[in-house]
Amino acid sequence: MLRKIFLPTIFVVLGYGFWISPDFKEIAAGVAIFLFGMLSLEEGFRAFTGGILERILKFSTDRLWKSVSFGVLSTTLMQSSSLVSVITISFLSAGLLGLSEGIGIIFGANLGTTTGAWLVAGLGLKVKISSYAMPMLVFGVIMLFQKPKVVKGLGYVLAGLGFLFLGIHHMKEGFEAFRETIDLAEYAVGGYPGLFLFALIGIAATVIMQSSHATLVLIITALAAGQITYENALALAIGANVGTTITAIIGSLSANEQGKRLAGAHLVFNVVTGLIAIIFIAEFVRAVDTISLWVGIRDADYTLKLAVFHTLFNLVGVLVMLPFIGKLVQFFEWFIKTREPSILGVKYLNDASVDFPETALEAVRNETLHIYDNAVKLIANGISMPRELIFSDRALDKAVARQARIIEVDIDDLYERSIKGIYSEIVSFTSQATFSWEMEQTGKIHWLRNANRNIVDSIKDIKHLRKNLLRFIVTDNATIRGEYNRLRVLVASVLRELDLARRAEGDEMPLLSIDALKLMVEESDDQLNERLVGLLRDERITPAMATSLMNDSGYALDACRNLLEMGETLFVHRDEDVAEAERDVALSDEEIDDILDEGDSR
């Protein structure tokens, strides 16, 4: 209901303002142009997040101080805490960051966003920046029509800066003209009632405009024109700081539990910081006056003093909250629990990461590992072997001979609840993600999509195998029972070896281990064909049993081949050079056939 009336109400208020005052029209237009500049700037920086920003983030967050520093520097450069928040949430949801590192980045982003106030107060109001806006817009728009992604990105950045400067100019001009018709400073409210009232106004303005930068520019230009008092400007700045959390909250709606926890921590940090600033407002004002005296800011230069205040209370907030990051993590892990739904859904995919190729690749890879873990449970149950037994150190052939108990499980139901939904989401996500990517990144997504199809196909093979397997592993005919147990051992061996390849570290070469498994699988096929002739000749099994065994061995072999092909994609070294070297020495299908032929001829 609120959503339906919110937008019309804004339109009515703006329309009334345009009707009663042309000066208000210029202020509103300035805000709109500034916001459009922010959007253009974010779009421009997105062009440079096709791997560079993500790679920097990976290596810049292994320590808390690095996380905070990354938040400060990235927000200072991009002048958008919103973009940094969205990137952080997408990384967190993709499993590339821990919650404490994500909180550190958000703390740093709050400090980095204070540089915007310094730029506007120190440069935007003292230089005729509209004269710089026009050339930026001209060159920026020309670059937007070029095909190269980097050039187009630079065009968005230039055009964004041009619109930012133009928006600041119109807001400044509008407030100065507005002063001649009405003095908003007459409506100033003093004391703590004024602090809380104007803090709420600051929150509302930031929620509406979705940009604390825009709110701060509006506050600074209004303060410069004398339309608001210094004390009320401080309260508005506090409110803008709290209101900016709405962006992280909106960004977390499509994220997993980790993303929601980060948004919650962001809200707690900004609310606590705001309350500290309000409660100790007198101390902060005195500190601002002292610092201003040290750095040479004039007593009457309230716009620069506002920038000092904005930086100071954010810095105090970070220093106060840093020791409590561990407690924040514990609280939100308790408060927002990871739920286990009846139908399992994706854990790492979210809409926010689609625009960031490296992040999206990691999200899909982690989600593929998620679906593989679910598939392993299903396959283990499908061949009626406990998962703990498969991944133990026990000899599989001896363990299987003693494991005649049938594990009752509904394969179709398990597939519906733990595989199908995730697989559908991965297919949908990868279809969206590859639309505007480079060929190399699109190729990697293609391989990951194939890996998911391999996993699903292996499950279908096990489903077909299970029909006869359950009957023959409990039969009185020891020969056919032994042959089906061999198939169980084969599938279990592949799962066990893939797990070892997955956990391989250092100089081990998983791809070569997978080659050895391929040879084992193909040799098993040849050995079974040889045994079948003897078993039929000696009448140890019936022709009907032999037919079932041939069909079911095909299912088992196909399941193993699909799992091994998936393993080549998921479990080889992540380092591109190492992976390429492994592929150079890996065996092709033709080479595997040649080796088997040589073995037969000896």
C-alpha positions in Angstrom: 0.0 0.0 0.0 2.8 2.4 1.0 4.6 1.7 -2.3 1.5 2.6 -4.3 1.1 6.0 -2.7 4.8 6.9 -2.3 5.6 7.8 -5.9 2.4 9.8 -6.6 2.9 11.7 -3.3 6.4 12.7 -4.4 5.1 13.8 -7.8 2.3 15.9 -6.2 4.8 17.6 -3.7 7.2 18.4 -6.5 4.5 19.6 -8.8 3.2 22.0 -6.1 6.7 23.2 -5.5 7.2 23.9 -9.2 4.0 25.8 -9.3 4.6 28.1 -6.4 8.4 28.8 -7.0 10.6 28.8 -10.1 13.6 28.8 -7.8 12.5 25.5 -6.2 12.3 24.2 -9.7 16.0 25.0 -10.2 16.9 23.3 -6.9 15.0 20.2 -7.8 16.5 20.1 -11.3 19.9 20.4 -9.7 19.2 17.4 -7.5 17.9 15.4 -10.5 21.0 16.3 -12.6 23.3 15.4 -9.7 21.6 12.0 -9.2 21.8 11.3 -12.9 25.5 12.1 -12.7 25.9 9.6 -9.9 24.2 6.9 -11.9 26.4 7.7 -14.9 29.5 7.6 -12.7 28.5 4.2 -11.3 27.8 2.9 -14.8 31.2 4.1 -15.9 33.0 2.4 -13.0 31.1 -0.8 -13.7 33.0 -1.0 -17.0 36.2 -1.4 -15.0 34.8 -4.1 -12.7 35.2 -6.9 -15.3 37.9 -8.4 -13.2 40.2 -5.6 -11.9 38.2 -4.4 -8.9 37.3 -8.0 -8.0 40.9 -9.2 -8.1 42.1 -6.2 -6.0 39.3 -7.0 -3.5 40.4 -10.7 -3.2 43.9 -9.7 -2.2 43.0 -6.7 -0.1 40.7 -8.2 2.5 42.8 -10.8 4.3 43.3 -8.4 7.2 40.8 -6.2 8.9 42.9 -3.0 8.4 43.1 -3.9 4.7 39.3 -4.3 4.4 38.8 -0.9 6.0 41.5 0.7 3.8 39.9 -0.9 0.7 36.5 0.6 1.7 38.1 4.0 2.1 40.1 4.0 -1.1 37.5 2.5 -3.4 34.7 4.9 -2.2 37.1 7.9 -2.5 37.9 7.0 -6.1 34.4 6.1 -7.2 32.6 8.6 -5.0 29.9 6.0 -4.5 29.5 4.1 -1.3 26.4 2.5 -2.9 28.4 0.8 -5.6 31.0 -0.4 -3.0 28.2 -1.7 -0.8 26.6 -3.6 -3.8 30.0 -5.1 -4.8 30.7 -6.1 -1.2 27.3 -7.8 -0.8 27.7 -9.7 -4.1 31.2 -10.9 -3.0 29.9 -11.9 0.3 26.9 -13.8 -1.3 29.3 -15.5 -3.7 31.3 -16.8 -0.8 34.4 -14.8 -1.6 34.5 -12.8 1.6 33.9 -13.4 5.2 31.3 -11.4 7.1 33.9 -9.6 9.3 35.9 -8.6 6.1 32.7 -7.3 4.5 31.8 -5.3 7.7 35.4 -3.8 7.5 34.8 -2.7 3.9 31.5 -1.0 4.9 33.2 0.8 7.8 35.8 2.1 5.4 33.2 3.1 2.8 31.6 5.3 5.4 34.9 7.1 5.9 35.5 7.3 2.1 32.1 8.9 1.5 33.2 11.9 3.6 35.6 12.9 0.9 32.6 14.0 -1.2 31.7 16.6 1.4 35.2 18.0 1.2 35.2 18.2 -2.6 31.9 20.0 -2.7 32.6 22.3 0.2 36.2 23.0 -0.7 36.0 23.1 -4.5 32.4 23.0 -5.7 31.3 26.1 -3.9 34.4 28.2 -4.4 35.0 27.6 -8.1 32.6 28.1 -11.0 32.5 24.4 -11.7 29.7 24.7 -14.3 32.4 25.9 -16.8 34.2 22.6 -16.4 30.9 20.6 -16.7 30.2 21.5 -20.3 33.5 20.2 -21.9 33.2 17.0 -19.8 29.6 16.4 -21.0 30.7 17.0 -24.7 33.7 14.7 -24.6 31.8 12.2 -22.4 28.8 11.9 -24.8 31.1 11.5 -27.8 32.9 8.6 -26.0 29.6 7.0 -25.1 29.0 6.3 -28.8 32.2 4.4 -29.2 32.2 0.6 -29.2 35.3 -0.3 -27.0 34.1 -1.0 -23.5 36.8 0.9 -21.8 36.3 4.0 -23.9 32.5 3.8 -23.3 33.2 3.4 -19.5 35.4 6.5 -19.6 32.6 8.3 -21.4 30.2 7.5 -18.6 32.7 8.7 -16.0 33.3 12.0 -17.8 29.6 12.6 -18.4 28.8 11.6 -14.8 31.3 14.2 -13.5 29.9 16.8 -15.8 26.4 16.1 -14.6 27.6 16.2 -11.0 29.2 19.6 -11.5 26.2 20.9 -13.3 23.8 19.6 -10.6 25.9 21.3 -7.9 25.8 24.6 -9.9 22.0 24.5 -10.2 21.4 23.7 -6.6 23.7 26.5 -5.5 22.0 29.0 -7.9 18.6 27.9 -6.8 19.2 28.3 -3.1 20.7 31.7 -3.6 17.7 32.9 -5.6 15.3 31.1 -3.2 16.7 33.3 -0.4 15.2 36.4 -1.9 11.6 35.0 -1.7 11.7 32.9 1.5 14.3 32.3 4.2 14.1 28.6 5.3 16.5 29.5 8.2 13.4 31.0 10.0 12.2 27.5 10.5 15.3 26.4 12.3 14.7 24.3 15.5 17.2 24.4 18.3 18.4 21.9 21.0 17.9 18.2 20.9 14.4 18.4 19.4 16.0 20.2 16.4 18.7 17.6 16.2 16.3 14.6 16.0 13.9 16.4 13.7 16.5 17.4 11.1 18.2 14.0 11.5 14.9 12.4 10.5 14.6 14.9 7.5 18.1 13.9 6.5 17.2 10.2 6.6 14.0 10.8 4.6 15.9 12.8 2.0 18.5 10.1 1.5 15.9 7.3 1.4 14.1 9.2 -1.4 17.2 10.1 -3.4 19.0 6.9 -2.7 22.3 8.8 -2.3 23.9 10.3 0.8 26.2 12.3 -1.6 23.2 14.0 -3.1 21.8 14.8 0.3 25.1 16.2 1.5 25.5 18.4 -1.6 21.9 19.7 -1.0 22.8 20.4 2.7 26.1 22.1 1.8 24.6 24.3 -0.9 21.7 25.2 1.4 24.1 26.0 4.2 26.3 28.1 1.9 23.2 30.1 0.8 22.2 30.7 4.5 18.9 28.7 4.0 19.7 26.4 7.0 21.6 27.0 10.2 24.9 25.3 11.0 23.4 23.3 13.8 20.6 22.0 11.7 23.0 21.2 8.9 25.0 19.0 11.3 21.8 17.1 12.2 20.9 16.7 8.5 24.4 15.2 7.8 23.9 12.7 10.6 20.5 11.7 9.1 22.1 11.4 5.7 24.6 9.0 7.1 21.9 6.8 8.6 19.7 7.0 5.5 22.4 5.7 3.2 22.0 2.2 4.8 18.8 1.8 2.7 20.9 1.1 -0.4 22.7 -1.8 1.3 19.3 -3.1 2.6 17.8 -3.0 -0.9 20.9 -4.6 -2.3 20.7 -7.4 0.2 17.0 -8.3 -0.6 18.2 -10.6 -3.4 21.3 -11.8 -1.5 21.7 -14.8 0.8 21.9 -14.8 4.6 25.4 -13.4 4.5 24.3 -10.4 2.4 21.4 -9.7 4.8 23.8 -9.9 7.8 26.1 -7.4 6.2 23.2 -5.0 5.6 22.1 -5.4 9.2 25.6 -4.7 10.5 25.7 -1.6 8.2 22.5 -0.3 9.7 23.7 -0.9 13.3 27.0 0.8 12.6 25.4 3.9 11.1 22.6 4.2 13.7 25.1 3.8 16.6 27.4 6.4 14.9 24.5 8.8 14.5 23.4 8.4 18.1 27.0 9.1 19.3 27.1 12.2 17.2 23.8 13.5 18.5 24.5 12.7 22.2 27.9 14.3 22.1 27.1 17.0 19.7 28.5 19.8 21.9 31.8 17.9 22.2 31.9 17.4 18.4 31.3 21.0 17.7 34.1 22.1 20.0 36.4 19.5 18.4 35.5 20.8 14.9 36.3 24.3 16.0 39.7 23.2 17.3 40.5 21.2 14.2 39.4 24.1 12.0 41.7 26.5 13.9 44.6 24.1 13.4 44.1 23.6 9.6 43.3 27.3 8.9 39.5 27.1 8.3 37.8 30.5 9.0 35.3 30.6 11.8 32.5 31.6 9.4 33.3 29.0 6.8 30.5 26.6 8.0 30.5 24.5 4.8 34.1 23.3 5.4 33.3 22.9 9.1 30.5 20.7 8.1 32.9 18.5 6.1 35.2 18.4 9.2 32.3 17.3 11.3 31.1 14.7 8.8 34.6 13.1 8.7 35.1 13.4 12.5 31.9 11.6 13.6 32.4 8.8 11.0 36.0 8.3 12.2 34.8 8.2 15.8 32.1 5.7 14.8 34.7 3.4 13.1 37.1 3.6 16.1 34.2 2.8 18.5 32.8 -0.1 16.5 36.0 -1.8 15.2 36.5 -3.7 18.5 33.0 -5.0 18.3 33.1 -6.5 14.8 33.4 -10.1 16.2 30.4 -9.5 18.4 28.5 -8.1 15.4 29.3 -11.2 13.4 28.2 -13.5 16.2 24.9 -11.5 16.8 23.8 -11.5 13.1 24.8 -15.1 12.6 22.5 -15.9 15.5 19.8 -13.4 14.5 19.7 -14.3 10.8 20.0 -18.0 10.7 20.8 -20.2 7.7 17.6 -22.0 7.0 17.3 -25.5 5.6 14.2 -25.3 3.4 12.3 -28.4 2.2 13.4 -27.5 -1.3 17.0 -26.4 -1.3 17.8 -23.2 -3.2 20.9 -21.4 -4.3 23.4 -20.2 -1.7 25.7 -18.0 -3.7 23.9 -16.5 -6.7 22.3 -13.1 -6.5 21.2 -10.4 -8.9 23.9 -8.0 -7.6 26.8 -10.1 -8.9 25.5 -10.4 -12.5 27.2 -7.1 -13.5 30.6 -8.1 -12.1 32.1 -10.9 -14.3 34.8 -12.2 -11.9 32.3 -12.2 -9.0 29.6 -13.9 -11.0 32.1 -16.6 -12.2 33.1 -17.3 -8.5 29.4 -17.4 -7.5 28.6 -19.9 -10.3 31.6 -22.0 -9.4 30.7 -22.1 -5.7 27.1 -22.9 -6.6 28.2 -25.7 -8.8 30.2 -27.1 -5.9 27.0 -26.8 -3.8 25.0 -28.8 -6.4 27.8 -31.3 -6.6 27.8 -31.8 -2.8 24.0 -32.4 -3.0 24.6 -34.8 -5.9 27.2 -36.8 -4.0 24.7 -37.5 -1.2 22.1 -38.6 -3.8 24.6 -40.8 -5.8 25.8 -42.5 -2.6 22.3 -43.3 -1.6 21.6 -44.4 -5.2 24.3 -47.1 -5.1 23.2 -47.9 -1.5 26.5 -46.9 0.2 26.8 -44.6 3.2 28.6 -41.4 2.3 30.9 -41.8 5.3 32.0 -45.1 4.0 32.9 -43.7 0.5 35.1 -41.0 2.0 36.7 -43.2 4.7 40.1 -44.9 4.4 38.5 -48.4 4.3 39.0 -50.7 1.3 35.9 -50.3 -0.8 35.7 -53.8 -2.3 35.7 -55.4 1.2 33.4 -52.8 2.6 30.9 -53.2 -0.2 30.9 -57.0 0.1 29.7 -56.6 3.7 27.3 -53.7 2.8 24.3 -55.6 1.5 21.7 -53.4 3.3 19.6 -51.4 0.9 19.3 -47.7 1.6 15.7 -46.7 1.0 15.5 -43.4 -0.8 13.3 -41.7 -3.3 15.7 -40.6 -6.0 13.1 -38.5 -7.8 12.0 -36.7 -4.7 15.7 -36.0 -3.7 16.4 -34.7 -7.2 13.4 -32.3 -7.0 14.3 -31.0 -3.6 18.1 -30.7 -3.7 19.1 -30.5 -7.4 16.5 -29.4 -9.9 15.8 -25.9 -8.4 19.5 -25.0 -8.0 20.3 -26.3 -11.5 17.4 -24.2 -13.0 18.7 -21.1 -11.1 22.2 -21.6 -12.4 21.0 -21.9 -16.0 18.9 -18.8 -15.6 21.8 -16.8 -13.9 24.4 -17.8 -16.5 22.0 -16.8 -19.3 21.8 -13.3 -17.9 25.4 -13.0 -16.9 27.0 -13.7 -20.3 25.0 -11.1 -22.2 27.7 -8.3 -22.1 30.8 -10.2 -21.1 34.1 -10.7 -22.8 34.7 -13.9 -24.8 37.1 -15.4 -22.2 34.6 -14.9 -19.3 31.7 -16.2 -21.4 33.8 -19.3 -22.2 34.4 -20.0 -18.5 30.7 -19.7 -17.7 30.1 -22.1 -20.6 32.4 -24.7 -19.0 30.8 -24.3 -15.6 27.3 -24.7 -17.2 28.6 -27.9 -18.8 29.9 -29.1 -15.5 26.4 -28.7 -14.0 24.9 -30.7 -16.9 27.4 -33.4 -16.3 26.3 -33.6 -12.6 22.7 -33.8 -13.6 23.3 -36.5 -16.2 25.3 -38.6 -13.7 22.3 -38.5 -11.4 20.0 -39.7 -14.2 22.5 -42.6 -14.9 22.5 -43.6 -11.3 18.7 -43.5 -11.2 18.6 -46.0 -14.1 21.3 -48.2 -12.6 19.5 -48.4 -9.2 16.5 -50.2 -10.6 18.3 -53.5 -11.1 21.1 -52.9 -8.6 18.7 -53.0 -5.6 17.5 -56.4 -6.8 20.8 -58.0 -7.5 22.9 -56.9 -4.5 20.6 -59.0 -2.3 20.2 -61.9 -4.7 21.3 -65.5 -3.8 23.4 -65.7 -6.9 26.8 -64.7 -5.6 28.2 -64.1 -9.1 25.7 -61.5 -10.3 25.8 -60.0 -6.8 29.6 -59.6 -7.1 29.4 -58.0 -10.5 26.9 -55.3 -9.3 29.1 -54.8 -6.3 32.0 -54.1 -8.7 29.9 -51.3 -10.3 29.2 -49.9 -6.8 32.9 -49.9 -6.0 33.7 -48.2 -9.4 31.3 -45.3 -8.8 32.4 -45.0 -5.1 36.1 -45.0 -6.2 35.5 -42.2 -8.6 33.7 -40.1 -5.9 36.5 -40.8 -3.4 39.3 -39.9 -5.9 37.4 -36.7 -7.0 37.2 -35.7 -3.4 41.0 -36.1 -3.1 41.5 -34.1 -6.3 39.2 -31.4 -4.9 41.3 -31.0 -1.8 44.7 -31.3 -3.6 47.1 -28.5 -2.7 50.7 -27.4 -3.5 52.3 -29.0 -6.5 49.8 -31.9 -6.9 48.2 -32.1 -10.3 44.5 -33.0 -10.0 44.0 -33.2 -13.8 46.5 -36.0 -14.1 44.8 -37.9 -11.2 41.6 -37.6 -13.2 43.4 -39.0 -16.2 44.3 -42.1 -14.1 40.6 -42.4 -13.2 39.6 -42.3 -16.8 41.9 -45.1 -17.6 40.5 -47.1 -14.6 36.9 -46.6 -15.8 37.7 -47.7 -19.4 39.7 -50.7 -18.2 36.7 -51.7 -16.0 34.5 -51.7 -19.1 37.0 -53.9 -21.1 37.4 -56.3 -18.1 33.6 -56.7 -17.7 33.1 -57.6 -21.3 35.8 -60.2 -21.0 34.2 -61.7 -17.8 30.7 -61.7 -19.3 31.8 -64.2 -22.0 33.1 -66.6 -19.4 30.2 -66.2 -17.0 27.7 -67.0 -19.8 29.7 -69.9 -21.0 30.0 -71.4 -17.5 26.2 -70.7 -17.0 27.0 -68.8 -13.8 24.5 -66.1 -14.8 21.5 -66.2 -17.1 21.3 -64.4 -20.5 18.7 -62.1 -18.9 21.1 -61.2 -16.1 23.9 -60.6 -18.6 21.7 -58.2 -20.6 20.8 -56.3 -17.4 24.4 -56.2 -16.4 25.5 -54.9 -19.8 22.9 -52.1 -19.7 23.6 -51.2 -16.1 27.4 -51.2 -16.6 26.8 -48.7 -19.3 24.9 -46.5 -16.9 27.6 -46.8 -14.3 30.4 -46.0 -16.8 28.4 -43.0 -18.1 27.9 -41.7 -14.6 31.6 -42.0 -13.9 32.5 -40.3 -17.2 30.2 -37.4 -16.5 31.6 -37.0 -13.0 35.2 -37.0 -14.3 34.4 -34.5 -17.0 32.8 -32.3 -14.3 36.0 -32.8 -12.2 38.2 -31.5 -15.0 36.3 -28.2 -14.8 35.9 -27.8 -11.1 38.9 -29.4 -9.5 41.9 -28.4 -11.6 44.2 -25.7 -10.4 42.7 -22.2 -10.3 45.9 -20.7 -11.5 45.5 -20.2 -15.3 49.1 -20.9 -16.1 49.2 -24.1 -14.0 45.9 -25.2 -15.5 47.1 -24.7 -19.0 50.3 -26.7 -18.3 48.2 -29.5 -16.9 46.0 -29.6 -20.0 49.1 -29.7 -22.2 50.2 -33.0 -20.6 46.7 -34.4 -19.9 45.6 -37.4 -22.0 43.1 -37.0 -24.7 40.3 -39.6 -25.4 42.3 -40.9 -28.3 45.4 -41.3 -26.2 43.5 -43.2 -23.6 42.1 -45.6 -26.3 45.7 -46.1 -27.5 46.9 -47.0 -24.0 44.1 -49.5 -23.6 44.8 -51.1 -27.0 48.5 -51.4 -26.1 47.5 -53.2 -22.9 45.3 -55.6 -24.7 48.1 -56.5 -27.2 50.6 -57.5 -24.5 
